[in-house]
Amino acid sequence: MREYSFDTTAIHGNEDKDQFGSLVTPIYNTSTFIFDSTAQGAARFALEEPGYIYTRIGNPSCIAVEQKVAKLEGGEAAIATSSGMGAITATIWTCINGGEEIIADKTLYGCTFEFFEHHLSRFGVKVRFIDINDEDELKSALNDKTRIVYIETPVNPNLKITDIRKTSKIAHDYNPEIKVICDNTFASPYLQNPLRLGADIVVHSATKYINGHGDILAGFIVADQEMINKIRLVGIKDMTGASMAANEAYLVERGLKTLGIRMEKHCKSAQKVAEFLAKSDKIEKVFYPGLPEHEGHELAMEQMNGLGGGMISFIVKGGRENAAKVTDGVRLATLTVSLGAPETLIEHPASMTHSPYTEEELEAANISPGLIRLSIGLEDADDIINDLSQALDLV
């Protein structure tokens, strides 16, 4: 069978059909699965026979959506997890041991940064935070203890763009065993496929664009089959237990069917809103990969399917106080964290999603006190612009 397009795969990408011919994958609300015999149970536990054992390890509802996400990301296999942080922690715990090291960019999602900076160190893991785009700095940070190079692109919240292909090549040239892990949440599989650019593992908060409706927590890990098997049996089964429930799998699969259509709308509206913000005299700087003046614009267009994504950040003149006037002054946009929902969402990273950073760490990570993060929804772009305009008038 020929390879289908993205939109077709998002609808038809699961291989296993329900035994009763259901068009939609059923919700298998069961914690455990019945064995025909003790011998069969023993064979499944020994991984000598395929089949289901316990939903923490695998469930038909989850497997269906895992197959789709793996295909959309260009990977061999995937694991569905209970959250994005579940995907990240299960992957890291599988790939790292005490005394080993991780290299990560100094700008990351706040909870990822907190996990790396404040918790991994308690178990003897060292994390080196660098400017991952500085080739010399990356090469200098690599050593015989390096096991993981961890990146986000676009970065949360300032939309810094990292060259996945170049970063992966530098890491693998130094040591082919180093795992390059890329958080692809901001781009989604529709815009970017890090595995095809040289990364080893992709993680997602599927709470965001993949589900797309703001009503569940979910995550995914995508990699080769051997790595996925290892993460499933170590990072999920034994270390975190962060498995996806059948109800969430049903909702994610439903959301996936419209991912391409939604991303086109998110990106088209975000481009229009970013161009409006770039003209405002109330704003110091706009961060959006679709703007020609954005650092990394050309690379973003190459890596991200020629689109800028649905996320925008901008710095309001006057710092934190004026930023609060804008975030408190919107009427259409919703003041909340998260992203990728049908609603336009607005938040203040320094006091919300990135509050784990100290003031010094925020400065080093290029996260200004006046920075506002926008997740552009599916409303009419002109309505979003009018709302932001009246909020900026309060500054």
C-alpha distance (Angstrom), angle and dihedral (degrees) to the residues before:
residue distance angle dihedral
M1 . . .
R2 3.78 . .
E3 3.78 120.7 .
Y4 3.79 111.2 -92.2
S5 3.80 126.9 -136.7
F6 3.81 120.9 -98.6
D7 3.81 95.7 -97.4
T8 3.80 93.0 47.1
T9 3.81 92.2 47.7
A10 3.81 90.7 49.7
I11 3.80 87.6 59.9
H12 3.81 102.9 33.4
G13 3.80 103.3 23.7
N14 3.81 100.9 110.8
E15 3.78 114.6 92.5
D16 3.80 102.1 -159.4
K17 3.79 117.6 77.3
D18 3.77 125.2 -159.4
Q19 3.81 113.9 -96.2
F20 3.81 90.8 -123.7
G21 3.80 95.4 50.4
S22 3.80 98.1 -107.0
L23 3.81 112.3 174.9
V24 3.82 90.5 -145.6
T25 3.80 121.5 49.4
P26 3.83 105.8 -104.4
I27 3.79 123.6 -122.7
Y28 3.79 105.7 -106.4
N29 3.80 98.5 -156.2
T30 3.77 98.3 -173.7
S31 3.78 132.0 117.6
T32 3.80 95.9 -156.1
F33 3.82 141.4 22.0
I34 3.81 130.4 -131.3
F35 3.81 121.4 -115.3
D36 3.80 121.6 -145.2
S37 3.79 89.6 -140.3
T38 3.78 143.7 -6.8
A39 3.79 88.3 -102.8
Q40 3.79 90.9 55.9
G41 3.80 91.6 49.1
A42 3.79 90.7 49.9
A43 3.80 91.5 48.5
R44 3.81 92.2 52.1
F45 3.79 92.9 48.3
A46 3.80 88.7 49.6
L47 3.84 89.1 50.4
E48 3.80 89.3 -121.7
E49 3.80 93.7 119.4
P50 3.81 128.4 38.2
G51 3.77 118.3 -123.4
Y52 3.76 143.8 97.0
I53 3.80 124.6 -65.0
Y54 3.80 110.5 163.1
T55 3.80 131.4 -9.1
R56 3.81 92.8 -117.9
I57 3.81 86.7 66.8
G58 3.80 99.1 35.2
N59 3.79 143.4 -23.3
P60 3.84 129.4 -173.5
S61 3.80 91.8 -121.5
C62 3.80 90.5 53.4
I63 3.79 95.4 42.4
A64 3.81 90.5 56.3
V65 3.80 93.1 56.5
E66 3.82 92.4 39.7
Q67 3.80 89.7 58.6
K68 3.80 91.2 53.1
V69 3.79 96.1 47.3
A70 3.81 91.7 47.4
K71 3.80 90.9 53.9
L72 3.80 93.5 44.9
E73 3.82 90.0 52.4
G74 3.81 94.2 44.3
G75 3.81 92.4 -116.5
E76 3.78 133.0 133.4
A77 3.79 96.1 -125.2
A78 3.79 144.8 -5.0
I79 3.80 141.8 -157.8
A80 3.79 123.7 -142.2
T81 3.81 112.9 -139.8
S82 3.79 136.9 -169.5
S83 3.83 93.8 -110.5
G84 3.78 143.2 -9.3
M85 3.80 90.6 -96.9
G86 3.80 87.7 50.3
A87 3.80 88.2 57.1
I88 3.80 92.6 47.9
T89 3.80 98.0 45.0
A90 3.82 94.7 43.3
T91 3.80 89.7 51.9
I92 3.80 95.5 46.0
W93 3.82 94.4 46.2
T94 3.80 89.3 52.0
C95 3.81 95.1 49.6
I96 3.83 103.4 39.5
N97 3.80 138.0 63.2
G98 3.79 132.7 -170.7
G99 3.80 111.6 -77.9
E100 3.81 93.2 29.6
E101 3.79 128.3 107.5
I102 3.80 142.2 -127.4
I103 3.79 125.9 -157.5
A104 3.79 114.0 -150.7
D105 3.76 137.1 167.5
K106 3.79 114.0 -98.3
T107 3.82 89.9 -122.4
L108 3.80 114.4 66.7
Y109 3.78 140.8 140.2
G110 3.82 106.4 -68.7
C111 3.82 97.9 -114.6
T112 3.80 91.9 46.0
F113 3.80 88.9 51.6
E114 3.79 91.6 48.6
F115 3.82 91.7 49.6
F116 3.81 90.8 49.8
E117 3.80 99.0 40.2
H118 3.79 103.9 35.6
H119 3.80 107.8 24.1
L120 3.82 112.1 30.0
S121 3.80 88.8 56.3
R122 3.83 88.4 63.7
F123 3.80 87.6 66.3
G124 3.79 97.6 46.4
V125 3.81 97.6 -96.5
K126 3.80 116.1 136.1
V127 3.81 120.0 -150.7
R128 3.80 118.7 -161.3
F129 3.82 111.3 -155.4
I130 3.80 112.5 -155.4
D131 3.78 142.3 150.6
I132 3.78 94.6 -86.5
N133 3.82 90.5 -160.2
D134 3.80 91.3 61.5
E135 3.80 100.3 92.5
D136 3.80 94.1 -163.4
E137 3.79 92.4 48.5
L138 3.80 91.3 50.2
K139 3.79 92.8 49.1
S140 3.81 90.8 48.1
A141 3.81 92.0 50.6
L142 3.80 94.5 52.8
N143 3.79 114.7 96.1
D144 3.79 141.6 151.0
K145 3.82 90.7 -79.8
T146 3.82 94.8 54.9
R147 3.79 111.5 113.7
I148 3.83 102.7 157.3
V149 3.79 137.4 34.5
Y150 3.81 107.0 -164.8
I151 3.81 124.9 -163.3
E152 3.79 142.2 166.5
T153 3.79 120.3 -157.4
P154 2.96 121.6 -148.2
V155 3.80 85.8 26.4
N156 3.79 121.7 -131.3
P157 3.04 115.4 -92.7
N158 3.83 111.1 -1.7
L159 3.83 96.6 40.5
K160 3.80 95.5 -125.8
I161 3.79 110.2 176.1
T162 3.81 121.0 -133.1
D163 3.80 123.6 -162.2
I164 3.80 100.7 -121.5
R165 3.78 95.0 -171.7
K166 3.80 95.3 49.9
T167 3.81 94.7 42.5
S168 3.80 91.6 49.6
K169 3.79 92.6 48.1
I170 3.82 93.1 50.5
A171 3.81 91.3 49.6
H172 3.80 95.1 44.9
D173 3.81 93.9 44.2
Y174 3.80 87.6 56.7
N175 3.80 93.8 45.4
P176 3.83 124.6 -10.5
E177 3.81 89.1 -153.2
I178 3.82 93.3 64.9
K179 3.80 110.2 107.7
V180 3.79 115.0 -134.9
I181 3.80 106.8 -153.8
C182 3.81 120.1 -167.6
D183 3.80 126.0 -166.9
N184 3.81 102.2 -144.6
T185 3.81 97.3 179.1
F186 3.81 98.3 115.4
A187 3.81 94.1 49.1
S188 3.82 100.9 35.0
P189 3.83 121.2 -153.9
Y190 3.80 88.3 -77.6
L191 3.80 93.3 69.1
Q192 3.79 104.0 26.9
N193 3.81 140.5 21.5
P194 3.82 109.9 -167.7
L195 3.81 94.1 -175.6
R196 3.79 90.0 62.5
L197 3.81 88.1 52.7
G198 3.79 95.3 53.5
A199 3.82 106.2 -85.2
D200 3.81 117.7 134.2
I201 3.80 101.7 -148.4
V202 3.80 133.5 23.2
V203 3.80 123.2 -159.0
H204 3.80 127.7 -167.9
S205 3.73 140.2 -172.9
A206 3.80 94.3 -139.2
T207 3.79 86.8 -172.3
K208 3.79 83.1 85.5
Y209 3.83 127.8 49.6
I210 3.81 99.1 -16.8
N211 3.80 92.2 62.3
G212 3.77 92.5 24.6
H213 3.80 101.9 -173.2
G214 3.80 105.3 84.3
D215 3.80 94.0 -125.5
I216 3.83 106.0 107.3
L217 3.80 144.6 33.9
A218 3.80 115.4 -121.7
G219 3.79 143.4 145.9
F220 3.80 142.4 -171.8
I221 3.78 138.8 -150.8
V222 3.81 118.7 -160.4
A223 3.83 125.9 -171.4
D224 3.80 141.9 116.2
Q225 3.80 117.4 -44.1
E226 3.81 95.0 -104.5
M227 3.80 93.1 53.9
I228 3.81 93.1 44.5
N229 3.80 90.7 51.7
K230 3.79 89.6 51.7
I231 3.80 94.2 48.3
R232 3.80 91.5 46.2
L233 3.81 92.9 52.8
V234 3.81 98.0 37.3
G235 3.80 112.8 20.2
I236 3.81 95.4 36.9
K237 3.82 106.9 24.5
D238 3.79 98.6 40.5
M239 3.80 111.2 13.4
T240 3.81 109.3 39.6
G241 3.80 111.3 -0.6
A242 3.81 85.6 -144.7
S243 3.79 96.8 153.0
M244 3.79 124.5 151.8
A245 3.81 118.6 -111.2
A246 3.80 121.4 -126.6
N247 3.82 94.2 -113.3
E248 3.80 91.2 55.1
A249 3.80 90.9 47.0
Y250 3.80 89.6 55.2
L251 3.81 91.7 51.6
V252 3.81 93.2 45.9
E253 3.79 91.9 51.0
R254 3.80 89.7 50.3
G255 3.80 90.5 49.6
L256 3.80 92.8 48.1
K257 3.78 91.7 61.3
T258 3.81 90.9 69.6
L259 3.83 98.9 33.8
G260 3.81 95.0 109.7
I261 3.80 94.4 47.9
R262 3.80 92.0 46.0
M263 3.80 94.5 47.9
E264 3.80 91.8 51.9
K265 3.81 89.6 54.7
H266 3.81 94.0 43.3
C267 3.81 91.1 51.1
K268 3.80 96.5 43.8
S269 3.79 92.3 50.6
A270 3.81 93.5 42.5
Q271 3.80 91.0 54.4
K272 3.79 90.5 53.2
V273 3.80 93.7 46.0
A274 3.82 92.4 46.8
E275 3.80 91.0 52.3
F276 3.81 89.2 51.8
L277 3.81 92.9 49.1
A278 3.79 91.8 48.0
K279 3.82 89.0 62.8
S280 3.81 96.3 51.0
D281 3.81 118.0 109.3
K282 3.82 88.2 -153.0
I283 3.80 91.6 66.9
E284 3.78 126.3 77.2
K285 3.81 97.6 -165.2
V286 3.79 140.2 -6.6
F287 3.80 122.1 -146.9
Y288 3.80 112.6 -155.7
P289 3.83 125.5 134.6
G290 3.81 91.5 -142.7
L291 3.81 92.7 64.1
P292 3.82 113.9 90.9
E293 3.81 90.4 -135.6
H294 3.81 92.9 56.6
E295 3.80 111.4 111.3
G296 3.78 105.0 -111.9
H297 3.82 93.9 21.1
E298 3.81 95.5 137.2
L299 3.81 92.3 46.2
A300 3.80 90.7 47.6
M301 3.80 91.4 52.4
E302 3.79 89.4 51.2
Q303 3.82 95.6 46.6
M304 3.79 99.1 35.5
N305 3.78 105.3 54.3
G306 3.80 92.2 -97.7
L307 3.82 93.8 -65.1
G308 3.79 131.4 109.0
G309 3.80 98.9 -137.9
G310 3.79 130.9 -124.3
M311 3.82 99.4 -79.1
I312 3.81 126.3 93.1
S313 3.79 130.3 177.4
F314 3.79 126.4 -171.9
I315 3.79 138.3 177.1
V316 3.79 116.2 -128.2
K317 3.80 116.0 -145.4
G318 3.79 111.0 -111.6
G319 3.79 97.4 41.6
R320 3.79 130.5 -119.4
E321 3.81 96.3 -11.3
N322 3.80 94.4 56.2
A323 3.80 91.6 40.6
A324 3.81 87.9 58.6
K325 3.80 90.4 51.1
V326 3.79 89.2 57.9
T327 3.81 97.3 43.5
D328 3.81 90.7 46.4
G329 3.80 92.6 42.9
V330 3.80 101.3 57.7
R331 3.81 117.2 106.6
L332 3.80 103.9 -177.2
A333 3.80 99.7 32.8
T334 3.80 115.7 73.1
L335 3.80 120.6 -124.8
T336 3.78 102.2 -132.0
V337 3.77 141.9 104.5
S338 3.84 125.3 -103.1
L339 3.79 127.6 61.1
G340 3.78 145.2 -141.5
A341 3.82 95.5 65.0
P342 3.83 125.8 131.9
E343 3.82 86.9 -109.3
T344 3.81 121.9 74.9
L345 3.81 107.0 -111.7
I346 3.80 126.9 -159.1
E347 3.81 129.9 -170.0
H348 3.81 144.5 161.0
P349 3.84 106.9 -119.5
A350 3.81 98.2 -163.7
S351 3.80 91.9 60.5
M352 3.81 99.1 29.1
T353 3.83 128.0 23.9
H354 3.80 93.7 15.5
S355 3.80 99.0 37.1
P356 3.86 90.5 117.1
Y357 3.83 86.8 73.8
T358 3.80 117.2 89.2
E359 3.83 117.9 -130.3
E360 3.81 89.2 -99.7
E361 3.80 92.0 48.7
L362 3.82 91.4 48.7
E363 3.78 89.8 53.7
A364 3.81 92.4 47.9
A365 3.81 89.9 49.0
N366 3.82 92.1 50.7
I367 3.81 93.2 -116.3
S368 3.79 106.1 144.3
P369 3.83 122.5 -151.2
G370 3.80 86.1 -124.9
L371 3.83 94.7 52.3
I372 3.81 117.6 123.4
R373 3.80 123.1 -169.7
L374 3.79 121.4 -147.0
S375 3.78 128.0 -166.3
I376 3.79 104.2 -162.7
G377 3.79 111.4 -138.8
L378 3.78 134.5 -160.0
E379 3.79 97.1 -86.9
D380 3.80 120.5 114.1
A381 3.80 108.1 -70.9
D382 3.81 92.7 -132.9
D383 3.80 90.6 56.2
I384 3.81 89.9 52.1
I385 3.81 90.4 49.1
N386 3.80 92.6 49.1
D387 3.79 90.4 50.8
L388 3.80 93.1 50.4
S389 3.80 90.7 45.2
Q390 3.81 93.5 56.4
A391 3.81 90.6 45.2
L392 3.81 91.8 50.9
D393 3.82 88.8 50.9
L394 3.82 86.2 67.7
V395 3.81 90.0 65.8
